[in-house]
Amino acid sequence: MIKKLNLILLFSLISTSSFANPAVDLKKGSLDGQSWSTESMKGRIAIVFYVDPDKKNLNNKASEALKEKEYDIKKVQSYAIINMKATWLPNIAISKSIKAKQKKYPRTKYVKDYKFYLSKGWDFKSKGNDVFVFDANGNELFRNLGKLDDAQIEKLIATIDSELNK
């Protein structure tokens, strides 16, 4: 059963925790070094890939399927949140890889999670490539931990299309 997850709660956790707990640091999360907040996810369907850099290509087939759909960016936004602590690779190597992915998937927002915060807050695997879809109100519509097979990719697309047609 897909559990519902309220992003509004997570918005308040991130903003509260980032000030109250120094272990939570998304201040340099965006690729340009600026702060990143889940506030940007409000008001549209959010597709979230939570990625261990060592598993960065695990769900490329799903990424390609989403790219082909060319969803309206005002209604659907993809996020690749990179778990920077899940690998032995140095941050500079990960950043270079992220920049290459950004060129391939320019409509995806890339975010660096240096402290496993979202892994803990959203129950993502710290060593995986997990895919989630949230509606505009923050309710979880789809969850897959690990590699998506063809049937799961179809379900992912169908979930987004169904939500768009409401």
Secondary structure, 3 states (H helix, E strand, C coil): CCCCCCHHHHHHHHHHHHHHCCCCCCCCCECCCCCCCHHHHCCCEEEEEEECHHHCCCCHHHHHHHHHHCCCCCCEEEEEEEECCCCCCCHHHHHHHHHHHHHHCCCEEEEEECCCHHHHHCCCCCCCEEEEEECCCCCEEEEECCCCCHHHHHHHHHHHHHHHCC
